[in-house]
Amino acid sequence: PLLVEAQLEQLRGNGQEDAFKEIISMYLAQTHEQLSQLKSAIAKENFKSIGAIAHQIKGSSANLGAARLSDECSCLEDNALSENLNESTALMEKIQGTFSRTEVQFRALLKK
């Protein structure tokens, strides 16, 4: 699954819908920016930055229940250590697709 429902329900808490929606909105905006930075780091073959940015996205995604995106960023973070540009590029494309689908699901939650 893209999102872990049990984790999302826990984040919603008791009547904390507005705070939950604000956190999701901030996450989406931040992740868009980080993906842009990640794409730039890959273009520059800056593997240290690739690993650091992937680590950041991995953590924030895990905290919000975006398990698949977190897992894929973990793979990219590990891959950055081997400095494999082709694999980094392929993983980035996969991550962008997963984020797009994750964002659709999060935006649907924001409308509830």
Summary of the structure (lengths in Angstrom):
residues: 112
radius of gyration: 14.4
end to end distance: 19.8
largest distance: 46.1
contacts: 327
relative contact order: 0.16
helix: 85%
strand: 0%
